[in-house]
Amino acid sequence: MSATTSIRIDQTLYDLAKADAAAEHRTIAGQVEFWARLGRAALDNPDLPVSFIAESLMSMAEPREHTTPFVPRPRTK
């Protein structure tokens, strides 16, 4: 278990996080953490679309038993 720290954030940001958290089945803290990871990854990879980074982060968070293995299609000529 990781340590936690309390921070103060703007009420509007909190309300947005609360709404998005409900839609994404996350806690409010989990939503803010996701946004922070997304923002950090976007700054570290400015050449990638934010939507691609977001989808990548979400897929990495999925439990392995819910994933489908990649099976390449046979080549057709």
N, C-alpha and C positions, 0 to 999 in steps of 0.2 A: 504494500500500500504506500502510495506517495504522500508526502506532506502537503498540506494545503495552506494557503495564505489568503487573507481577506483583502480586498481592494475596493475602492470607491469608484463607481462609474456613473455616468450621466443617466438620469431616470429614463430618458428617451431610448438610449442604447439598451438599458435593462428591459424596457417594454418590448423592443424589437427582438431581443434575445429570447424573451419569454414566449412570444408568438411563434418564432421560428423553432424554438425548442419543442413546443407542443406539436408542431407539424412534422418535425424530424424525429420525434420520440427520443429526445435527449433531455437531460436536466438543463436548467438555465446555465449553470456553471459549465456543463459539457458543451453547450452551444457557444459560449464565449471562448472556451478553449479551442473549439473547432475553428472559429473565426480567426483566432490568434495563429493557429498552425497554418491555416490557409493564407493568411496575410504574410506570414514569414516565408512560406514556400513560394508565394507569388513574387515577393521581393528578391528571393534567391534565384528565381527562374523567370526573368522578365520576358523571355522569348516564348513561354508557354501560355496558352489561354487559361484564364482563371477557372473556367468550367472544367477543363481537363484536370487541373490540379485538384479541384474539389472532388471530382469523381474518383481520382486516384487515391486521395486520402480516405474517402468513404470505403472504397474497395479494400484498402489495406486494413481497415478497422473491422471488416466482416469476419466472423468466425470461419475458420478453414472448412468446417463441415458444411457450410452453406455455399461453398464455391463450386463451380463447374470446371473441370479440367479443360484446357485448351486442346482441341483435336483439329489439326489442320485438314482442310478438304483436299482430296486428291486433285492433282492438276489435270485440267482438260485442255485438249489442243484444238 
